[in-house]
Amino acid sequence: MAASGSGGNRADNGYGSQQPRRRKGPGALATAYLVIYNVVMTAGWLVIAVGLVRAYLAKGIVPSSVVLTAFQVMSRVFLTWAVTHSVKEVQTEDSVLLFVMAWTITEIIRYSFYTFSLLNHLPYLIKWARYTLFIVLYPMGVSGELLTIYAALPFVRQSGLYSISLPNKYNFSFDYYTFLILVMISYIPIFPQLYFHMLHQRRKVLSHTEEHKKSE
């Protein structure tokens, strides 16, 4: 009996040794930061979105960039609450740090741009950063977001997180695992639109600035 007991312990130890080591990463600190970030940024983005809608309606232009802006806001809220906060296991992934850094730098530049614009004293360096650094920051952020969702998939499938199975009284089913895959696929048509829209804006704004400088 003692031998079998010790053998059982060895088996348990052997199994335990095969468990993946918990990686050190951003962890709960990143989640706390993202929660605060979303509360502040969502409020700011709503103000900006309202301003954009009013501006586009006043000019009679189809508000395509408003749609893209809305997608950005929703994707960030979704990544924070429905993925990083809900699936604790992904909080140690380096991909979380990747998109946190991209988001943070982007918003520092964006709100600096808006602040100085309101003050009618916009330095060229901030304008240049606003319409140039996205070339690296946007792919960096999207890569972090997609890698984080991908890392969450096995845990979502195993736990059945947010999924609804039949039969039930509502006669409705929902597979959150499949939904996350569809979210990842949605980046394929939407991200290029956002990226090329910003490239177009960059050419338009910076070329106009250069022409204005030459005329002076």
N, CA, C and O of each residue as an XYZ file, in Angstrom:
864
protein
N       0.835     -1.202      0.000
C       0.000      0.000      0.000
C       0.871      1.255      0.000
O       0.599      2.240     -0.686
N       1.928      1.168      0.802
C       2.831      2.321      0.864
C       3.461      2.591     -0.474
O       3.625      3.736     -0.895
N       3.830      1.440     -1.172
C       4.468      1.595     -2.472
C       3.519      2.234     -3.460
O       3.891      3.121     -4.229
N       2.234      1.745     -3.418
C       1.283      2.326     -4.361
C       1.005      3.780     -4.042
O       0.792      4.602     -4.933
N       1.012      4.088     -2.729
C       0.789      5.482     -2.333
C       1.899      6.376     -2.814
O       1.661      7.472     -3.320
N       3.147      5.887     -2.647
C       4.266      6.711     -3.112
C       4.271      6.839     -4.612
O       4.653      7.863     -5.179
N       3.818      5.730     -5.256
C       3.746      5.783     -6.719
C       2.732      6.807     -7.164
O       2.928      7.526     -8.144
N       1.595      6.859     -6.389
C       0.586      7.863     -6.723
C       1.126      9.261     -6.574
O       0.819     10.144     -7.374
N       1.945      9.469     -5.530
C       2.529     10.782     -5.338
C       3.461     11.145     -6.473
O       3.506     12.280     -6.949
N       4.228     10.098     -6.900
C       5.147     10.350     -8.019
C       4.361     10.711     -9.274
O       4.760     11.575    -10.054
N       3.232     10.024     -9.446
C       2.424     10.310    -10.633
C       1.883     11.730    -10.581
O       1.870     12.460    -11.573
N       1.426     12.101     -9.349
C       0.926     13.457     -9.205
C       2.016     14.477     -9.473
O       1.799     15.480    -10.153
N       3.210     14.196     -8.917
C       4.329     15.122     -9.117
C       4.715     15.204    -10.583
O       5.023     16.272    -11.112
N       4.688     14.022    -11.230
C       5.043     14.013    -12.645
C       4.066     14.828    -13.460
O       4.443     15.556    -14.379
N       2.760     14.686    -13.091
C       1.747     15.440    -13.803
C       1.911     16.937    -13.550
O       1.782     17.777    -14.440
N       2.206     17.217    -12.270
C       2.369     18.623    -11.915
C       3.548     19.253    -12.632
O       3.508     20.430    -12.991
N       4.600     18.470    -12.840
C       5.784     19.015    -13.497
C       5.528     19.342    -14.950
O       6.255     20.118    -15.570
N       4.433     18.708    -15.508
C       4.121     18.971    -16.899
C       3.231     20.192    -17.083
O       3.007     20.655    -18.201
N       2.727     20.702    -15.963
C       1.895     21.896    -16.056
C       2.726     23.073    -16.583
O       3.865     23.270    -16.159
N       2.158     23.847    -17.501
C       2.917     24.990    -18.020
C       3.221     25.992    -16.920
O       2.350     26.338    -16.121
N       4.442     26.447    -16.886
C       4.847     27.423    -15.879
C       4.147     28.748    -16.159
O       4.064     29.202    -17.301
N       3.654     29.344    -15.103
C       2.964     30.624    -15.247
C       3.961     31.708    -15.635
O       4.945     31.955    -14.938
N       3.688     32.332    -16.739
C       4.599     33.344    -17.235
C       4.408     34.643    -16.481
O       3.305     34.994    -16.064
N       5.494     35.332    -16.323
C       5.410     36.660    -15.726
C       5.109     37.658    -16.828
O       5.700     37.615    -17.906
N       4.195     38.542    -16.544
C       3.827     39.517    -17.548
C       3.094     40.680    -16.915
O       3.203     40.896    -15.708
N       2.346     41.435    -17.710
C       1.658     42.603    -17.190
C       0.671     42.264    -16.070
O       0.562     43.002    -15.091
N      -0.057     41.130    -16.218
C      -0.945     40.643    -15.171
C      -2.060     41.602    -14.807
O      -2.538     42.377    -15.635
N      -2.467     41.531    -13.536
C      -3.616     42.309    -13.061
C      -3.373     43.805    -13.165
O      -4.321     44.575    -13.320
N      -2.121     44.226    -13.082
C      -1.799     45.653    -13.194
C      -2.218     46.185    -14.557
O      -2.750     47.290    -14.672
N      -1.968     45.375    -15.595
C      -2.370     45.787    -16.939
C      -3.881     45.895    -17.035
O      -4.398     46.818    -17.665
N      -4.601     44.956    -16.414
C      -6.056     44.994    -16.454
C      -6.587     46.223    -15.739
O      -7.493     46.892    -16.237
N      -6.023     46.525    -14.563
C      -6.448     47.713    -13.825
C      -6.209     48.970    -14.657
O      -7.053     49.865    -14.709
N      -5.055     49.021    -15.300
C      -4.742     50.168    -16.151
C      -5.747     50.275    -17.294
O      -6.225     51.365    -17.611
N      -6.064     49.132    -17.912
C      -6.978     49.133    -19.046
C      -8.382     49.567    -18.648
O      -9.064     50.247    -19.414
N      -8.812     49.179    -17.458
C     -10.131     49.590    -16.975
C     -10.185     51.109    -16.846
O     -11.116     51.749    -17.335
N      -9.179     51.681    -16.181
C      -9.120     53.137    -16.016
C      -9.007     53.816    -17.379
O      -9.666     54.821    -17.645
N      -8.161     53.249    -18.233
C      -7.957     53.787    -19.576
C      -9.276     53.859    -20.339
O      -9.578     54.867    -20.978
N     -10.064     52.774    -20.265
C     -11.314     52.732    -21.021
C     -12.342     53.715    -20.500
O     -13.072     54.321    -21.285
N     -12.409     53.882    -19.196
C     -13.367     54.834    -18.630
C     -13.058     56.242    -19.130
O     -13.948     56.976    -19.559
N     -11.776     56.601    -19.064
C     -11.371     57.947    -19.477
C     -11.460     58.120    -20.982
O     -12.006     59.111    -21.468
N     -10.923     57.154    -21.723
C     -10.862     57.285    -23.168
C     -12.242     57.200    -23.814
O     -12.511     57.893    -24.795
N     -13.120     56.351    -23.268
C     -14.453     56.237    -23.846
C     -15.194     57.556    -23.734
O     -15.866     57.983    -24.674
N     -15.069     58.204    -22.575
C     -15.698     59.521    -22.404
C     -15.130     60.519    -23.412
O     -15.870     61.276    -24.040
N     -13.809     60.505    -23.553
C     -13.173     61.410    -24.509
C     -13.564     61.119    -25.940
O     -13.833     62.031    -26.721
N     -13.595     59.830    -26.281
C     -13.955     59.431    -27.640
C     -15.398     59.791    -27.966
O     -15.699     60.151    -29.104
N     -16.301     59.701    -26.982
C     -17.699     60.069    -27.225
C     -17.819     61.537    -27.586
O     -18.575     61.910    -28.483
N     -17.060     62.371    -26.874
C     -17.060     63.799    -27.184
C     -16.547     64.040    -28.598
O     -17.119     64.822    -29.358
N     -15.460     63.355    -28.937
C     -14.872     63.499    -30.275
C     -15.835     63.001    -31.345
O     -16.002     63.643    -32.381
N     -16.471     61.852    -31.094
C     -17.392     61.272    -32.067
C     -18.574     62.197    -32.325
O     -18.995     62.366    -33.470
N     -19.111     62.796    -31.261
C     -20.215     63.744    -31.428
C     -19.778     64.933    -32.278
O     -20.506     65.389    -33.160
N     -18.563     65.428    -31.991
C     -18.033     66.541    -32.777
C     -17.848     66.166    -34.243
O     -18.133     66.968    -35.133
N     -17.369     64.948    -34.496
C     -17.177     64.498    -35.870
C     -18.504     64.371    -36.606
O     -18.624     64.779    -37.761
N     -19.500     63.803    -35.929
C     -20.808     63.641    -36.551
C     -21.382     64.999    -36.933
O     -21.889     65.190    -38.038
N     -21.292     65.947    -35.985
C     -21.808     67.291    -36.269
C     -21.085     67.931    -37.446
O     -21.708     68.552    -38.307
N     -19.740     67.772    -37.473
C     -18.948     68.374    -38.548
C     -19.301     67.771    -39.902
O     -19.454     68.492    -40.887
N     -19.428     66.450    -39.947
C     -19.725     65.789    -41.214
C     -21.142     66.094    -41.694
O     -21.373     66.314    -42.883
N     -22.096     66.102    -40.744
C     -23.465     66.423    -41.135
C     -23.564     67.853    -41.643
O     -24.321     68.140    -42.569
N     -22.800     68.742    -41.036
C     -22.812     70.141    -41.460
C     -22.254     70.299    -42.868
O     -22.701     71.159    -43.628
N     -21.272     69.463    -43.213
C     -20.647     69.553    -44.530
C     -21.341     68.669    -45.561
O     -21.047     68.742    -46.754
N     -22.270     67.831    -45.087
C     -22.976     66.961    -46.014
C     -22.129     65.824    -46.547
O     -22.375     65.330    -47.647
N     -21.127     65.400    -45.774
C     -20.234     64.329    -46.203
C     -20.612     63.044    -45.488
O     -21.009     63.079    -44.324
N     -20.496     61.915    -46.165
C     -20.789     60.630    -45.540
C     -19.788     60.382    -44.425
O     -18.585     60.434    -44.680
N     -20.228     60.114    -43.202
C     -19.323     60.021    -42.053
C     -18.626     58.675    -41.942
O     -18.831     57.944    -40.973
N     -17.802     58.345    -42.930
C     -17.124     57.054    -42.918
C     -16.112     56.956    -41.788
O     -15.974     55.904    -41.164
N     -15.386     58.074    -41.515
C     -14.384     58.032    -40.460
C     -15.030     57.905    -39.089
O     -14.399     57.411    -38.154
N     -16.283     58.345    -38.953
C     -17.000     58.183    -37.701
C     -17.228     56.702    -37.422
O     -17.103     56.249    -36.284
N     -17.561     55.958    -38.464
C     -17.748     54.514    -38.332
C     -16.443     53.855    -37.896
O     -16.437     52.999    -37.011
N     -15.344     54.257    -38.520
C     -14.043     53.696    -38.165
C     -13.658     54.071    -36.738
O     -13.089     53.262    -36.005
N     -13.975     55.306    -36.352
C     -13.701     55.746    -34.988
C     -14.506     54.919    -33.992
O     -13.990     54.515    -32.950
N     -15.769     54.672    -34.318
C     -16.623     53.864    -33.451
C     -16.066     52.455    -33.314
O     -16.101     51.873    -32.229
N     -15.550     51.903    -34.412
C     -14.962     50.568    -34.355
C     -13.759     50.540    -33.432
O     -13.569     49.588    -32.675
N     -12.942     51.593    -33.497
C     -11.782     51.681    -32.614
C     -12.192     51.671    -31.146
O     -11.618     50.954    -30.326
N     -13.205     52.489    -30.831
C     -13.667     52.579    -29.449
C     -14.206     51.234    -28.975
O     -13.842     50.756    -27.901
N     -15.069     50.629    -29.776
C     -15.689     49.364    -29.384
C     -14.654     48.250    -29.246
O     -14.745     47.422    -28.340
N     -13.673     48.232    -30.146
C     -12.667     47.184    -30.082
C     -11.824     47.293    -28.814
O     -11.441     46.281    -28.227
N     -11.540     48.516    -28.401
C     -10.731     48.705    -27.193
C     -11.513     48.348    -25.931
O     -10.981     47.728    -25.011
N     -12.782     48.747    -25.903
C     -13.629     48.374    -24.766
C     -13.786     46.857    -24.713
O     -13.724     46.253    -23.643
N     -13.987     46.254    -25.877
C     -14.147     44.804    -25.955
C     -12.892     44.077    -25.491
O     -12.969     43.120    -24.720
N     -11.729     44.539    -25.967
C     -10.470     43.897    -25.571
C     -10.251     43.973    -24.070
O      -9.736     43.035    -23.462
N     -10.643     45.095    -23.473
C     -10.424     45.275    -22.044
C     -11.340     44.397    -21.211
O     -10.878     43.644    -20.353
N     -12.658     44.497    -21.468
C     -13.632     43.851    -20.590
C     -13.920     42.407    -20.985
O     -13.940     41.522    -20.129
N     -14.143     42.164    -22.274
C     -14.603     40.844    -22.712
C     -13.472     39.855    -22.927
O     -13.711     38.651    -23.024
N     -12.234     40.350    -23.003
C     -11.103     39.433    -23.217
C     -10.117     39.508    -22.050
O      -9.994     38.557    -21.279
N      -9.418     40.631    -21.920
C      -8.350     40.718    -20.916
C      -8.874     40.608    -19.485
O      -8.273     39.930    -18.651
N      -9.995     41.275    -19.202
C     -10.556     41.218    -17.856
C     -11.248     39.877    -17.587
O     -11.147     39.332    -16.487
N     -11.944     39.354    -18.584
C     -12.734     38.134    -18.393
C     -11.889     36.873    -18.398
O     -12.189     35.925    -17.673
N     -10.842     36.848    -19.202
C      -9.979     35.659    -19.292
C      -8.673     35.988    -18.565
O      -7.734     36.521    -19.156
N      -8.635     35.664    -17.294
C      -7.501     36.044    -16.443
C      -6.178     35.480    -16.959
O      -5.121     36.081    -16.768
N      -6.247     34.325    -17.612
C      -5.015     33.654    -18.042
C      -4.219     34.452    -19.069
O      -3.003     34.285    -19.173
N      -4.894     35.321    -19.831
C      -4.170     36.066    -20.868
C      -3.499     37.324    -20.321
O      -2.754     37.997    -21.034
N      -3.762     37.634    -19.069
C      -3.204     38.863    -18.501
C      -1.678     38.822    -18.394
O      -1.040     39.866    -18.258
N      -1.095     37.635    -18.455
C       0.360     37.520    -18.388
C       1.006     37.450    -19.779
O       2.222     37.293    -19.899
N       0.189     37.566    -20.817
C       0.723     37.499    -22.172
C       1.430     38.806    -22.547
O       0.977     39.897    -22.202
N       2.541     38.666    -23.255
C       3.275     39.856    -23.713
C       2.454     40.675    -24.704
O       2.673     41.876    -24.856
N       1.504     40.017    -25.381
C       0.676     40.718    -26.357
C      -0.164     41.807    -25.706
O      -0.477     42.814    -26.340
N      -0.535     41.607    -24.425
C      -1.292     42.631    -23.703
C      -0.443     43.893    -23.568
O      -0.914     45.003    -23.812
N       0.799     43.704    -23.181
C       1.713     44.840    -23.058
C       1.911     45.526    -24.405
O       2.088     46.742    -24.472
N       1.878     44.738    -25.476
C       2.086     45.278    -26.817
C       0.985     46.261    -27.187
O       1.270     47.375    -27.625
N      -0.281     45.854    -27.012
C      -1.336     46.782    -27.406
C      -1.555     47.887    -26.375
O      -2.036     48.964    -26.727
N      -1.212     47.643    -25.107
C      -1.292     48.707    -24.101
C      -0.322     49.830    -24.460
O      -0.680     51.006    -24.399
N       0.890     49.472    -24.828
C       1.883     50.480    -25.213
C       1.425     51.252    -26.449
O       1.537     52.477    -26.503
N       0.909     50.525    -27.441
C       0.458     51.178    -28.677
C      -0.701     52.129    -28.398
O      -0.711     53.256    -28.892
N      -1.676     51.681    -27.608
C      -2.816     52.533    -27.264
C      -2.367     53.781    -26.519
O      -2.803     54.891    -26.824
N      -1.489     53.586    -25.536
C      -1.065     54.699    -24.683
C      -0.344     55.779    -25.486
O      -0.665     56.962    -25.369
N       0.619     55.376    -26.290
C       1.374     56.340    -27.096
C       0.450     57.051    -28.079
O       0.550     58.261    -28.279
N      -0.454     56.279    -28.693
C      -1.405     56.860    -29.646
C      -2.264     57.929    -29.001
O      -2.462     59.002    -29.572
N      -2.782     57.638    -27.798
C      -3.679     58.595    -27.148
C      -2.932     59.826    -26.623
O      -3.479     60.928    -26.627
N      -1.697     59.645    -26.176
C      -0.900     60.806    -25.752
C      -0.721     61.766    -26.924
O      -0.872     62.979    -26.778
N      -0.399     61.206    -28.083
C      -0.214     62.035    -29.279
C      -1.540     62.647    -29.714
O      -1.608     63.834    -30.032
N      -2.597     61.828    -29.726
C      -3.901     62.290    -30.202
C      -4.427     63.464    -29.360
O      -4.853     64.485    -29.900
N      -4.391     63.303    -28.040
C      -4.951     64.339    -27.188
C      -4.043     65.563    -27.076
O      -4.519     66.666    -26.807
N      -2.756     65.376    -27.279
C      -1.868     66.532    -27.392
C      -2.224     67.331    -28.642
O      -2.244     68.562    -28.626
N      -2.502     66.614    -29.718
C      -2.899     67.239    -30.977
C      -4.184     68.038    -30.796
O      -4.267     69.190    -31.220
N      -5.190     67.423    -30.163
C      -6.465     68.112    -29.957
C      -6.309     69.315    -29.036
O      -6.908     70.363    -29.280
N      -5.514     69.175    -27.986
C      -5.338     70.261    -27.026
C      -4.694     71.483    -27.673
O      -5.184     72.604    -27.536
N      -3.578     71.246    -28.386
C      -2.886     72.371    -29.022
C      -3.711     72.963    -30.164
O      -3.620     74.157    -30.450
N      -4.521     72.115    -30.817
C      -5.388     72.634    -31.880
C      -6.426     73.584    -31.308
O      -6.709     74.631    -31.890
N      -6.993     73.215    -30.164
C      -7.969     74.082    -29.509
C      -7.346     75.393    -29.050
O      -8.012     76.427    -28.998
N      -6.067     75.336    -28.718
C      -5.354     76.541    -28.284
C      -4.836     77.367    -29.464
O      -4.216     78.416    -29.286
N      -5.111     76.859    -30.691
C      -4.640     77.527    -31.912
C      -3.127     77.712    -31.930
O      -2.610     78.702    -32.449
N      -2.433     76.742    -31.355
C      -0.970     76.791    -31.353
C      -0.452     75.353    -31.459
O       0.012     74.762    -30.484
N      -0.550     74.816    -32.674
C      -0.195     73.419    -32.898
C       1.228     73.314    -33.436
O       1.479     73.704    -34.576
N       2.168     72.795    -32.637
C       3.542     72.600    -33.129
C       3.574     71.571    -34.253
O       2.831     70.590    -34.248
N       4.453     71.824    -35.212
C       4.544     70.911    -36.359
C       4.947     69.506    -35.919
O       4.501     68.522    -36.508
N       5.784     69.406    -34.891
C       6.237     68.094    -34.418
C       5.064     67.224    -33.959
O       5.034     66.023    -34.226
N       4.104     67.835    -33.270
C       2.943     67.069    -32.803
C       2.054     66.692    -33.979
O       1.531     65.579    -34.035
N       1.882     67.616    -34.916
C       1.103     67.295    -36.113
C       1.769     66.162    -36.891
O       1.101     65.236    -37.352
N       3.083     66.246    -37.031
C       3.818     65.200    -37.750
C       3.678     63.854    -37.037
O       3.459     62.828    -37.683
N       3.802     63.855    -35.706
C       3.673     62.618    -34.936
C       2.261     62.042    -35.059
O       2.090     60.827    -35.164
N       1.258     62.912    -35.044
C      -0.146     62.485    -35.146
C      -0.397     61.753    -36.445
O      -1.144     60.774    -36.475
N       0.224     62.220    -37.528
C      -0.039     61.645    -38.845
C       1.110     60.798    -39.380
O       1.161     60.512    -40.577
N       2.031     60.393    -38.509
C       3.149     59.559    -38.955
C       3.355     58.324    -38.088
O       3.513     57.221    -38.611
N       3.354     58.497    -36.769
C       3.674     57.379    -35.883
C       2.636     56.263    -35.916
O       2.924     55.135    -35.514
N       1.422     56.572    -36.395
C       0.414     55.525    -36.529
C       0.874     54.423    -37.480
O       0.410     53.286    -37.392
N       1.786     54.761    -38.388
C       2.285     53.782    -39.356
C       2.866     52.564    -38.638
O       2.762     51.437    -39.121
N       3.471     52.806    -37.492
C       4.010     51.709    -36.670
C       3.046     51.318    -35.554
O       2.874     50.134    -35.264
N       2.416     52.313    -34.927
C       1.593     52.049    -33.752
C       0.330     51.264    -34.072
O      -0.061     50.406    -33.280
N      -0.324     51.521    -35.202
C      -1.557     50.819    -35.524
C      -1.318     49.319    -35.744
O      -2.021     48.498    -35.155
N      -0.334     48.944    -36.586
C      -0.061     47.503    -36.720
C       0.394     46.869    -35.413
O       0.074     45.714    -35.136
N       1.134     47.616    -34.617
C       1.592     47.130    -33.319
C       0.396     46.838    -32.405
O       0.340     45.788    -31.765
N      -0.547     47.764    -32.350
C      -1.730     47.576    -31.511
C      -2.602     46.447    -31.996
O      -3.059     45.628    -31.199
N      -2.841     46.390    -33.294
C      -3.685     45.332    -33.856
C      -3.051     43.961    -33.640
O      -3.750     42.996    -33.332
N      -1.730     43.870    -33.799
C      -1.042     42.595    -33.561
C      -1.227     42.147    -32.112
O      -1.506     40.977    -31.848
N      -1.072     43.082    -31.177
C      -1.271     42.750    -29.773
C      -2.697     42.317    -29.480
O      -2.920     41.376    -28.718
N      -3.661     42.999    -30.081
C      -5.068     42.654    -29.866
C      -5.379     41.258    -30.399
O      -5.995     40.446    -29.709
N      -4.948     40.987    -31.627
C      -5.238     39.682    -32.234
C      -4.537     38.546    -31.491
O      -5.120     37.482    -31.287
N      -3.300     38.771    -31.091
C      -2.571     37.734    -30.357
C      -3.202     37.469    -28.989
O      -3.190     36.337    -28.505
N      -3.747     38.505    -28.373
C      -4.407     38.338    -27.075
C      -5.703     37.541    -27.229
O      -5.980     36.641    -26.436
N      -6.495     37.874    -28.250
C      -7.725     37.111    -28.502
C      -7.389     35.660    -28.812
O      -8.050     34.742    -28.326
N      -6.352     35.460    -29.626
C      -5.941     34.092    -29.981
C      -5.512     33.312    -28.741
O      -5.827     32.129    -28.606
N      -4.790     33.979    -27.834
C      -4.344     33.313    -26.605
C      -5.523     32.959    -25.702
O      -5.449     32.009    -24.923
N      -6.614     33.728    -25.808
C      -7.786     33.478    -24.957
C      -8.644     32.325    -25.457
O      -9.422     31.763    -24.686
N      -8.522     31.962    -26.722
C      -9.412     30.964    -27.320
C      -9.438     29.626    -26.572
O     -10.525     29.125    -26.287
N      -8.281     29.025    -26.242
C      -8.338     27.728    -25.548
C      -9.045     27.800    -24.197
O      -9.762     26.871    -23.824
N      -8.852     28.880    -23.471
C      -9.478     29.033    -22.157
C     -10.983     29.265    -22.287
O     -11.765     28.801    -21.457
N     -11.380     29.983    -23.332
C     -12.802     30.211    -23.568
C     -13.488     28.906    -23.948
O     -14.584     28.613    -23.472
N     -12.845     28.129    -24.799
C     -13.431     26.843    -25.206
C     -13.545     25.894    -24.021
O     -14.556     25.210    -23.864
N     -12.522     25.855    -23.198
C     -12.511     24.938    -22.053
C     -13.552     25.320    -21.002
O     -14.215     24.452    -20.435
N     -13.689     26.608    -20.748
C     -14.594     27.059    -19.678
C     -16.021     27.306    -20.148
O     -16.945     27.359    -19.336
N     -16.204     27.458    -21.474
C     -17.530     27.782    -21.985
C     -17.962     29.201    -21.627
O     -19.153     29.483    -21.493
N     -16.989     30.083    -21.475
C     -17.243     31.461    -21.054
C     -18.251     32.149    -21.973
O     -18.107     32.134    -23.195
N     -19.273     32.753    -21.364
C     -20.296     33.544    -22.053
C     -21.078     32.761    -23.110
O     -21.813     33.360    -23.894
N     -20.934     31.453    -23.144
C     -21.627     30.639    -24.134
C     -22.975     30.164    -23.589
O     -23.122     29.927    -22.390
N     -23.941     30.030    -24.473
C     -25.279     29.558    -24.117
C     -25.584     28.331    -24.968
O     -25.519     28.382    -26.196
N     -25.915     27.231    -24.303
C     -26.155     25.975    -25.012
C     -27.645     25.654    -25.062
O     -28.409     26.031    -24.174
N     -28.034     24.958    -26.107
C     -29.389     24.420    -26.215
C     -29.451     23.072    -25.499
O     -28.429     22.392    -25.405
N     -30.605     22.668    -24.997
C     -31.883     23.391    -25.037
C     -31.993     24.382    -23.887
O     -31.430     24.171    -22.812
N     -32.712     25.448    -24.123
C     -33.065     26.393    -23.064
C     -34.406     27.030    -23.415
O     -34.899     26.882    -24.533
N     -34.985     27.733    -22.460
C     -36.340     28.256    -22.652
C     -36.417     29.341    -23.719
O     -37.494     29.631    -24.240
N     -35.276     29.937    -24.042
C     -35.261     30.973    -25.073
C     -35.020     30.405    -26.470
O     -35.125     31.120    -27.466
N     -34.695     29.101    -26.532
C     -34.400     28.439    -27.807
C     -33.324     29.210    -28.581
O     -33.453     29.486    -29.774
N     -32.273     29.538    -27.856
C     -31.195     30.376    -28.411
C     -29.856     29.835    -27.942
O     -29.703     29.445    -26.784
N     -28.899     29.813    -28.837
C     -27.555     29.369    -28.466
C     -26.533     30.400    -28.913
O     -26.736     31.130    -29.883
N     -25.438     30.439    -28.183
C     -24.362     31.388    -28.493
C     -23.040     30.759    -28.097
O     -22.863     30.300    -26.969
N     -22.112     30.747    -29.050
C     -20.791     30.184    -28.802
C     -19.779     31.325    -28.811
O     -19.445     31.865    -29.866
N     -19.299     31.684    -27.631
C     -18.376     32.811    -27.510
C     -17.050     32.516    -28.204
O     -16.411     33.426    -28.732
N     -16.638     31.266    -28.208
C     -15.412     30.852    -28.890
C     -15.494     31.205    -30.377
O     -14.568     31.795    -30.933
N     -16.606     30.841    -31.012
C     -16.801     31.149    -32.431
C     -16.897     32.654    -32.648
O     -16.387     33.187    -33.633
N     -17.559     33.326    -31.714
C     -17.693     34.781    -31.809
C     -16.331     35.459    -31.816
O     -16.109     36.393    -32.587
N     -15.406     34.996    -30.956
C     -14.064     35.578    -30.920
C     -13.332     35.365    -32.246
O     -12.601     36.241    -32.710
N     -13.533     34.207    -32.841
C     -12.911     33.951    -34.143
C     -13.464     34.912    -35.192
O     -12.718     35.425    -36.026
N     -14.777     35.152    -35.148
C     -15.391     36.094    -36.087
C     -14.881     37.513    -35.853
O     -14.698     38.277    -36.801
N     -14.653     37.858    -34.600
C     -14.086     39.180    -34.283
C     -12.702     39.323    -34.913
O     -12.374     40.361    -35.488
N     -11.896     38.267    -34.798
C     -10.564     38.296    -35.403
C     -10.652     38.453    -36.915
O      -9.876     39.197    -37.515
N     -11.595     37.753    -37.525
C     -11.766     37.831    -38.979
C     -12.212     39.232    -39.397
O     -11.842     39.711    -40.469
N     -13.014     39.894    -38.539
C     -13.528     41.227    -38.879
C     -12.410     42.255    -39.028
O     -12.596     43.283    -39.679
N     -11.258     41.985    -38.432
C     -10.122     42.897    -38.568
C      -9.631     42.956    -40.024
O      -9.058     43.960    -40.446
N      -9.856     41.889    -40.778
C      -9.330     41.818    -42.149
C      -9.901     42.925    -43.028
O      -9.128     43.608    -43.699
N     -11.240     43.140    -43.059
C     -11.738     44.245    -43.891
C     -11.654     45.610    -43.228
O     -11.537     46.619    -43.924
N     -11.712     45.671    -41.893
C     -11.831     46.967    -41.221
C     -10.489     47.645    -41.006
O     -10.368     48.852    -41.219
N      -9.470     46.885    -40.586
C      -8.179     47.518    -40.302
C      -7.568     48.198    -41.529
O      -7.078     49.321    -41.403
N      -7.574     47.567    -42.719
C      -7.021     48.277    -43.887
C      -7.739     49.586    -44.183
O      -7.106     50.557    -44.598
N      -9.073     49.625    -43.970
C      -9.808     50.872    -44.200
C      -9.310     51.978    -43.270
O      -9.069     53.107    -43.697
N      -9.162     51.635    -42.002
C      -8.679     52.611    -41.026
C      -7.258     53.053    -41.364
O      -6.933     54.238    -41.308
N      -6.423     52.084    -41.714
C      -5.009     52.371    -41.977
C      -4.840     53.252    -43.213
O      -4.100     54.235    -43.188
N      -5.538     52.890    -44.301
C      -5.400     53.670    -45.534
C      -6.104     55.030    -45.427
O      -5.712     55.997    -46.080
N      -7.145     55.084    -44.595
C      -7.765     56.383    -44.328
C      -6.756     57.326    -43.669
O      -6.665     58.500    -44.026
N      -5.999     56.796    -42.700
C      -4.988     57.610    -42.027
C      -3.843     57.974    -42.971
O      -3.309     59.080    -42.896
N      -3.463     57.061    -43.851
C      -2.425     57.370    -44.841
C      -2.882     58.504    -45.762
O      -2.112     59.408    -46.090
N      -4.147     58.434    -46.169
C      -4.707     59.494    -47.021
C      -4.709     60.824    -46.274
O      -4.349     61.860    -46.834
N      -5.119     60.789    -45.000
C      -5.123     62.002    -44.194
C      -3.708     62.558    -44.018
O      -3.497     63.771    -44.010
N      -2.748     61.645    -43.876
C      -1.351     62.076    -43.702
C      -0.870     62.846    -44.929
O      -0.295     63.928    -44.814
N      -1.115     62.268    -46.101
C      -0.688     62.941    -47.334
C      -1.367     64.299    -47.474
O      -0.743     65.284    -47.868
N      -2.646     64.332    -47.146
C      -3.425     65.557    -47.297
C      -2.960     66.646    -46.330
O      -2.735     67.787    -46.734
N      -2.816     66.288    -45.053
C      -2.485     67.272    -44.020
C      -1.041     67.734    -44.125
O      -0.769     68.935    -44.109
N      -0.102     66.779    -44.233
C       1.307     67.158    -44.230
C       1.717     67.853    -45.521
O       2.555     68.754    -45.499
N       1.135     67.443    -46.644
C       1.465     68.122    -47.903
C       0.921     69.547    -47.878
O       1.558     70.470    -48.386
N      -0.268     69.723    -47.280
C      -0.840     71.065    -47.152
C       0.045     71.926    -46.261
O       0.238     73.112    -46.530
N       0.581     71.331    -45.199
C       1.466     72.077    -44.286
C       2.732     72.492    -45.004
O       3.193     73.622    -44.844
N       3.301     71.592    -45.796
C       4.534     71.907    -46.532
C       4.278     73.031    -47.544
O       5.105     73.931    -47.693
N       3.149     72.980    -48.230
C       2.828     74.033    -49.212
C       2.647     75.372    -48.513
O       3.057     76.416    -49.020
N       2.015     75.321    -47.321
C       1.799     76.557    -46.555
C       3.127     77.168    -46.124
O       3.303     78.386    -46.143
N       4.071     76.285    -45.727
C       5.400     76.787    -45.318
C       6.134     77.422    -46.495
O       6.798     78.446    -46.341
N       6.010     76.809    -47.667
C       6.703     77.338    -48.850
C       6.131     78.688    -49.240
O       6.862     79.595    -49.637
N       4.819     78.810    -49.124
C       4.176     80.082    -49.488
C       4.587     81.218    -48.565
O       4.606     82.382    -48.965
N       4.922     80.861    -47.307
C       5.371     81.876    -46.367
C       6.831     82.288    -46.664
O       7.385     83.140    -45.970
